Amino acid sequence: MCIRDSTSKSLRERGSRLGDIIHSGPVFAGAPESNWPDVAPFPGAVGTTYTEFRLANATRPGVIYVGGNDGMLHAFSQANGTELLGYVPNALYSTDALDGLHYLTDAAYAHRYTVDLTASIADAYVKTSIAGSASWKTVLVGGLRGGGRGLFALDVTNPGNFSESGGNPAKIVMWEFTSTDDPDLGHTFSRPSIVPLEGPSNTIRWAAIFGNGYNDLGSGEAKLFVVFLEGGLDGTWTSGTDYIEISTEVGTTTGRNGLATPAVVDTDGDSFADRVYAGDLQGNMWAFDLSGANTGNWKVAYKQGSTPKPLFTTPANQQVTSTPVIVRNSNIPTSASNAPNTLVVFGTGQYLTSGDVTTTDTQSMYGVWDSGTRELDQSDLVRQDIGYGSTTGGVLGRTLTDNAVDYASDH
């Protein structure tokens, strides 16, 4: 498609209908594939179970969702590639001359990121409108990444609702959550996890969990957001009720910090997410405790007095911008004295600013043990070195030391 004024040539010529897709990876949704149980606290009555939902949607057509820097989240048919939906988040609308989607037509246009985050999709038992009742739905939560400070939730249960002739936007759009709702939300580089959390009286509250991202307009502190999927259905957001904000208290308005994409885990096997791990721009790896139904008790897992403490802190200039990998520590049996007994594995470094292209700062890979007792430091580690030489069989390649770890004294 060419967008131009054939007389004045005042509009930019474009060579295609689809904008560039850079950081947003494609996400597929077809027939439901989760394994949520059909017993309490999950719905167990006839007509409400996940098994029934899965069977009813067993032939649901496949759809591929991906964000483009043309300002839209796109939905494409798996069967023939036809575009089924182009959703433009409200946060991208603007009347400014050099902002908004109309800027894409400007002859002097310089590339801008817009809908650049990889979306997350999950099945959840929720209401998707104020007037509706709870049922199993397939929910998509996407965001802007470098394109802005905002996320959005869509009900993508029924691709038939995407039709302009028969569709109703109210059936699709659940909410948007932006820095206008909370200035502590930065550029949404953090990809959400959609998970069940323990609610009052053995119920479930479904939420999207993500870090506050970078370059916020609020306190500058790295923060974890827990946004309940039903929280913004009325168009307003109330902190402490519709969403929970947990601060690490690290970062200032003159030295802004930011929390990266978290890893969310269920450490005790009860199907509720209860622990979250995420790194920040100051090299801290944080553990958050989301156990129990009382949201007032959700907090940073480690503290010194009333001051939050990270699980681990790297040396200077080792930012943590990637999601950690969490595995059970199989070297030690899990017990009440070492729970959650997880190994948190992550690398350091960032590629966010122009200076990152030429930096020569040393970066590292870390594996630290969260034994539920205290925060860790460099003295708790056993060093392993990555080298270059002959491996087993005489093949030239990377080598890695295998120095023993004593979990009685090392972490």
C-alpha positions as CSV (number, residue, x, y, z in Angstrom):
1,M,0.0,0.0,0.0
2,C,1.3,3.4,-0.9
3,I,0.1,6.3,1.3
4,R,0.6,9.5,-0.6
5,D,-0.9,12.6,-2.1
6,S,-0.4,12.1,-5.8
7,T,-0.4,15.9,-6.3
8,S,1.7,17.4,-3.6
9,K,3.7,14.3,-2.6
10,S,3.3,15.4,1.0
11,L,2.7,12.0,2.4
12,R,5.2,9.2,2.9
13,E,5.2,6.4,0.3
14,R,4.9,3.0,1.9
15,G,5.7,-0.3,0.2
16,S,3.4,-2.7,2.1
17,R,0.3,-2.8,4.2
18,L,2.0,-4.5,7.1
19,G,4.4,-2.5,9.4
20,D,7.7,-4.0,10.5
21,I,7.7,-6.7,13.2
22,I,10.8,-6.5,15.3
23,H,10.7,-7.6,18.9
24,S,7.1,-8.9,19.1
25,G,7.3,-12.7,18.5
26,P,4.3,-14.6,17.0
27,V,2.1,-16.4,19.5
28,F,-0.3,-19.1,18.5
29,A,-3.8,-19.9,19.9
30,G,-5.8,-22.8,18.7
31,A,-7.7,-25.5,20.6
32,P,-7.2,-25.0,24.4
33,E,-4.3,-27.1,25.7
34,S,-3.9,-26.3,29.4
35,N,-4.6,-28.9,32.1
36,W,-6.4,-27.0,34.8
37,P,-8.2,-29.4,37.1
38,D,-12.0,-29.8,37.4
39,V,-12.0,-29.7,41.2
40,A,-12.0,-26.9,43.8
41,P,-10.7,-24.3,43.9
42,F,-11.1,-24.5,40.1
43,P,-14.7,-24.7,38.8
44,G,-16.1,-28.2,39.2
45,A,-19.9,-27.8,38.6
46,V,-21.4,-29.1,35.4
47,G,-21.1,-26.5,32.7
48,T,-18.2,-24.7,34.3
49,T,-15.2,-27.1,34.1
50,Y,-12.1,-26.6,32.1
51,T,-12.5,-30.0,30.5
52,E,-15.9,-28.9,29.1
53,F,-14.4,-25.7,27.8
54,R,-11.5,-27.6,26.2
55,L,-13.9,-30.0,24.5
56,A,-16.3,-27.3,23.3
57,N,-13.3,-25.5,21.6
58,A,-11.5,-28.6,20.4
59,T,-12.0,-27.4,16.7
60,R,-11.4,-23.7,17.4
61,P,-9.5,-22.4,14.3
62,G,-5.9,-21.5,14.9
63,V,-4.9,-17.8,15.1
64,I,-1.4,-16.3,15.1
65,Y,-1.0,-13.0,17.1
66,V,1.9,-10.6,16.6
67,G,2.5,-6.9,17.3
68,G,3.6,-4.6,14.5
69,N,5.2,-1.2,14.5
70,D,2.3,0.1,12.4
71,G,0.5,0.5,15.7
72,M,-1.5,-2.7,15.7
73,L,-1.7,-6.1,17.3
74,H,-2.4,-8.3,14.3
75,A,-4.3,-11.6,14.2
76,F,-3.7,-13.9,11.2
77,S,-5.6,-17.1,10.3
78,Q,-3.5,-20.2,10.6
79,A,-5.4,-21.7,7.7
80,N,-4.7,-19.1,5.0
81,G,-2.9,-16.2,6.5
82,T,-5.9,-13.8,6.2
83,E,-5.8,-11.0,8.7
84,L,-8.7,-11.4,11.1
85,L,-8.0,-8.5,13.5
86,G,-6.0,-5.3,13.7
87,Y,-6.2,-3.8,17.2
88,V,-4.9,-0.3,17.9
89,P,-4.4,0.4,21.6
90,N,-5.9,3.6,22.8
91,A,-2.6,4.6,24.3
92,L,-1.2,5.2,20.8
93,Y,-3.8,7.7,19.8
94,S,-2.5,11.3,19.8
95,T,-3.3,14.7,18.1
96,D,0.4,15.7,18.3
97,A,2.0,16.4,14.9
98,L,4.8,14.0,15.5
99,D,2.9,11.3,17.4
100,G,-0.1,9.0,16.9
101,L,-0.7,6.8,14.0
102,H,-1.1,9.7,11.6
103,Y,2.7,10.3,12.0
104,L,3.2,7.1,10.0
105,T,2.1,9.0,6.9
106,D,4.5,11.9,7.4
107,A,7.1,12.3,4.6
108,A,9.7,13.0,7.3
109,Y,8.8,9.9,9.3
110,A,11.6,8.3,11.4
111,H,11.0,4.8,12.7
112,R,9.0,4.5,15.9
113,Y,8.2,1.5,18.0
114,T,4.5,1.0,18.8
115,V,3.1,-2.5,19.5
116,D,6.4,-4.2,19.9
117,L,6.0,-6.6,22.8
118,T,5.4,-10.3,22.5
119,A,1.9,-11.0,23.7
120,S,1.0,-13.6,26.4
121,I,-2.1,-15.9,26.0
122,A,-3.7,-18.1,28.6
123,D,-7.0,-19.7,29.5
124,A,-8.6,-18.2,32.7
125,Y,-11.9,-18.4,34.5
126,V,-12.9,-14.7,34.6
127,K,-15.5,-12.1,33.6
128,T,-14.4,-10.2,30.5
129,S,-17.1,-7.4,30.9
130,I,-18.8,-5.8,33.8
131,A,-22.2,-7.1,32.6
132,G,-21.0,-10.6,32.0
133,S,-20.5,-13.6,34.3
134,A,-17.4,-15.6,34.9
135,S,-16.6,-18.4,32.6
136,W,-13.5,-20.0,30.9
137,K,-12.0,-17.5,28.5
138,T,-8.8,-17.3,26.4
139,V,-7.2,-14.0,27.3
140,L,-4.4,-12.2,25.5
141,V,-2.3,-9.5,27.3
142,G,0.0,-7.5,25.0
143,G,2.0,-4.3,25.4
144,L,4.0,-1.6,23.7
145,R,7.5,-2.3,24.8
146,G,9.6,0.6,23.5
147,G,6.5,2.0,21.9
148,G,5.1,3.4,25.2
149,R,4.0,2.8,28.7
150,G,1.0,0.5,28.4
151,L,-0.5,-2.9,28.2
152,F,-3.9,-4.2,27.1
153,A,-6.1,-7.3,27.5
154,L,-8.3,-8.9,24.9
155,D,-10.8,-11.7,25.0
156,V,-9.7,-13.9,22.1
157,T,-11.8,-16.9,23.0
158,N,-13.9,-16.7,19.9
159,P,-12.2,-15.6,16.7
160,G,-15.7,-15.2,15.1
161,N,-16.1,-12.0,17.2
162,F,-13.3,-10.4,15.1
163,S,-15.7,-9.8,12.2
164,E,-16.4,-6.1,11.6
165,S,-19.9,-7.0,10.4
166,G,-20.9,-9.2,13.3
167,G,-18.3,-8.2,15.8
168,N,-18.6,-6.0,18.8
169,P,-15.5,-4.4,20.3
170,A,-17.0,-4.7,23.7
171,K,-16.8,-8.5,23.3
172,I,-13.0,-8.3,22.6
173,V,-11.4,-5.4,24.5
174,M,-11.2,-6.0,28.2
175,W,-9.0,-3.1,29.4
176,E,-5.9,-1.0,28.9
177,F,-3.5,-0.2,31.8
178,T,-1.1,2.7,31.1
179,S,1.1,5.2,32.9
180,T,-1.9,7.5,33.1
181,D,-3.4,4.9,35.5
182,D,-0.1,4.6,37.4
183,P,3.0,6.7,36.6
184,D,5.3,4.0,38.1
185,L,4.6,1.9,34.9
186,G,7.5,2.5,32.5
187,H,8.1,1.4,29.0
188,T,6.5,-2.0,29.0
189,F,9.5,-4.2,28.1
190,S,8.3,-6.8,30.7
191,R,6.3,-9.6,29.2
192,P,3.3,-10.5,31.4
193,S,2.6,-13.9,32.9
194,I,-1.1,-14.8,33.2
195,V,-1.5,-17.0,36.3
196,P,-4.0,-18.0,39.0
197,L,-3.4,-16.6,42.5
198,E,-5.0,-17.6,45.8
199,G,-8.1,-15.6,46.6
200,P,-10.3,-15.3,49.7
201,S,-12.1,-18.5,50.9
202,N,-10.3,-20.9,48.7
203,T,-11.1,-19.0,45.5
204,I,-8.9,-18.0,42.5
205,R,-8.0,-14.6,41.3
206,W,-6.4,-14.5,37.9
207,A,-3.8,-11.9,37.2
208,A,-1.2,-10.6,34.8
209,I,2.2,-10.3,36.5
210,F,5.0,-8.1,35.1
211,G,7.8,-5.8,36.0
212,N,7.2,-2.0,35.8
213,G,9.7,-1.7,32.9
214,Y,12.0,1.2,32.2
215,N,12.0,5.0,32.3
216,D,8.8,5.4,34.3
217,L,7.3,8.8,35.2
218,G,6.8,8.0,38.9
219,S,9.2,7.2,41.7
220,G,11.9,5.6,39.6
221,E,11.9,2.5,41.8
222,A,11.9,-1.0,40.4
223,K,8.4,-2.5,41.1
224,L,6.4,-5.6,40.5
225,F,2.8,-5.2,39.2
226,V,0.1,-7.8,39.8
227,V,-2.9,-6.7,37.7
228,F,-6.1,-8.7,38.2
229,L,-7.7,-9.6,34.9
230,E,-11.1,-8.4,36.1
231,G,-9.6,-5.2,37.7
232,G,-10.1,-2.8,34.8
233,L,-13.4,-3.9,33.4
234,D,-15.1,-0.8,34.6
235,G,-12.6,1.5,33.0
236,T,-10.9,2.6,36.2
237,W,-8.0,1.3,38.2
238,T,-7.7,1.4,42.0
239,S,-4.3,0.5,43.5
240,G,-4.6,-2.2,46.1
241,T,-7.9,-3.5,44.8
242,D,-7.7,-3.7,41.0
243,Y,-4.0,-4.2,41.0
244,I,-1.1,-4.7,43.5
245,E,2.1,-2.8,43.3
246,I,5.1,-4.1,45.2
247,S,8.2,-1.8,45.4
248,T,11.8,-2.9,45.9
249,E,12.4,0.7,47.1
250,V,15.6,0.8,44.9
251,G,15.7,3.6,42.4
252,T,15.1,7.4,42.4
253,T,13.7,10.0,40.1
254,T,17.3,11.0,39.2
255,G,18.6,7.4,38.9
256,R,15.7,5.5,37.5
257,N,15.6,1.7,38.0
258,G,13.2,-0.8,36.4
259,L,12.1,-4.4,36.8
260,A,12.5,-6.8,33.9
261,T,10.3,-9.7,32.8
262,P,9.7,-12.0,35.8
263,A,9.6,-15.7,36.2
264,V,6.5,-16.8,38.1
265,V,6.4,-20.2,39.8
266,D,4.2,-22.4,42.0
267,T,6.6,-23.7,44.5
268,D,4.3,-26.0,46.5
269,G,2.3,-27.6,43.7
270,D,-1.2,-26.3,44.7
271,S,-1.7,-24.7,41.3
272,F,-1.4,-21.1,42.7
273,A,1.5,-18.9,41.7
274,D,3.3,-18.0,44.9
275,R,6.8,-16.8,44.1
276,V,8.2,-14.4,41.5
277,Y,11.8,-13.7,40.5
278,A,12.9,-10.7,38.4
279,G,16.1,-8.6,37.9
280,D,16.6,-4.9,37.7
281,L,18.8,-2.3,36.1
282,Q,21.0,-2.0,39.2
283,G,22.0,-5.7,39.1
284,N,19.6,-7.0,41.7
285,M,17.8,-10.3,41.5
286,W,14.6,-10.0,43.5
287,A,12.4,-12.7,45.0
288,F,8.7,-11.8,45.7
289,D,6.4,-13.7,48.0
290,L,2.8,-13.9,46.7
291,S,1.6,-16.8,48.9
292,G,-1.7,-16.7,50.7
293,A,-5.0,-14.9,50.0
294,N,-4.2,-11.7,51.8
295,T,-2.7,-9.3,49.2
296,G,-1.5,-7.1,52.0
297,N,1.0,-9.7,52.9
298,W,2.4,-10.0,49.3
299,K,5.9,-8.5,49.5
300,V,9.6,-8.7,48.6
301,A,10.6,-12.0,50.1
302,Y,13.7,-10.7,52.0
303,K,14.1,-7.7,54.3
304,Q,16.5,-6.2,56.7
305,G,14.2,-4.6,59.2
306,S,11.6,-3.0,57.0
307,T,13.9,-2.4,54.0
308,P,13.5,-4.8,51.1
309,K,16.6,-6.8,50.2
310,P,17.4,-8.6,46.9
311,L,18.0,-12.3,46.7
312,F,21.3,-11.5,45.1
313,T,23.2,-8.5,43.8
314,T,25.8,-8.5,41.0
315,P,28.9,-6.3,40.8
316,A,28.7,-2.9,39.3
317,N,27.6,-2.5,35.6
318,Q,26.0,-5.9,35.5
319,Q,22.3,-5.2,34.8
320,V,19.7,-7.9,34.8
321,T,17.3,-7.5,31.9
322,S,16.5,-11.1,31.0
323,T,14.1,-13.5,32.6
324,P,15.7,-15.9,35.0
325,V,15.3,-19.7,34.7
326,I,13.9,-21.4,37.8
327,V,14.5,-25.1,38.6
328,R,14.2,-27.2,41.7
329,N,17.5,-27.8,43.4
330,S,17.7,-31.6,43.0
331,N,20.9,-31.8,45.0
332,I,19.0,-31.2,48.3
333,P,15.7,-32.6,49.3
334,T,13.1,-29.9,49.8
335,S,12.1,-29.4,53.4
336,A,10.5,-26.7,55.6
337,S,14.0,-25.4,56.4
338,N,15.1,-24.8,52.8
339,A,11.8,-24.1,50.9
340,P,11.4,-23.0,48.2
341,N,14.7,-24.8,47.4
342,T,15.0,-23.3,43.9
343,L,18.0,-22.5,41.7
344,V,17.7,-19.1,40.0
345,V,19.8,-19.0,36.9
346,F,20.3,-15.8,35.0
347,G,22.7,-13.7,32.9
348,T,23.6,-10.1,33.0
349,G,23.9,-7.2,30.5
350,Q,21.6,-4.9,28.7
351,Y,21.0,-3.7,25.1
352,L,18.7,-0.8,25.7
353,T,20.7,2.4,25.0
354,S,23.2,3.6,22.4
355,G,26.1,3.2,24.8
356,D,25.4,-0.5,25.1
357,V,26.7,-1.0,21.5
358,T,30.3,-0.3,22.5
359,T,30.4,-1.2,26.2
360,T,33.2,-3.6,27.2
361,D,31.9,-4.2,30.8
362,T,32.4,-7.8,31.9
363,Q,29.1,-9.8,32.1
364,S,28.4,-13.1,33.9
365,M,26.1,-16.0,34.3
366,Y,24.9,-16.7,37.8
367,G,23.1,-19.6,39.5
368,V,22.0,-18.9,43.0
369,W,20.1,-21.0,45.5
370,D,17.0,-19.6,47.1
371,S,16.7,-21.6,50.3
372,G,14.2,-19.2,51.9
373,T,16.6,-18.0,54.6
374,R,18.4,-14.9,53.6
375,E,19.8,-12.7,50.8
376,L,23.1,-13.8,49.2
377,D,26.3,-12.0,48.1
378,Q,29.4,-12.8,46.1
379,S,31.0,-14.6,49.0
380,D,28.3,-17.3,48.8
381,L,29.2,-18.3,45.3
382,V,31.5,-21.0,43.8
383,R,33.2,-19.7,40.8
384,Q,33.0,-21.5,37.4
385,D,35.0,-20.3,34.4
386,I,34.1,-20.4,30.8
387,G,37.2,-21.0,28.7
388,Y,38.3,-21.9,25.2
389,G,40.2,-25.1,24.4
390,S,39.9,-28.8,23.7
391,T,36.8,-30.5,25.0
392,T,36.1,-34.2,25.4
393,G,37.3,-36.0,22.2
394,G,39.7,-33.3,21.3
395,V,37.2,-30.9,19.8
396,L,38.1,-27.3,20.0
397,G,35.4,-25.2,21.7
398,R,34.1,-23.7,24.9
399,T,35.0,-25.3,28.2
400,L,33.4,-24.9,31.6
401,T,34.8,-25.8,35.0
402,D,32.9,-28.1,37.3
403,N,33.9,-27.0,40.8
404,A,31.9,-28.7,43.4
405,V,29.2,-26.9,45.3
406,D,28.7,-27.7,49.0
407,Y,25.1,-26.7,49.7
408,A,25.8,-26.7,53.4
409,S,27.9,-23.6,53.0
410,D,27.7,-22.4,49.4
411,H,24.7,-20.9,47.5
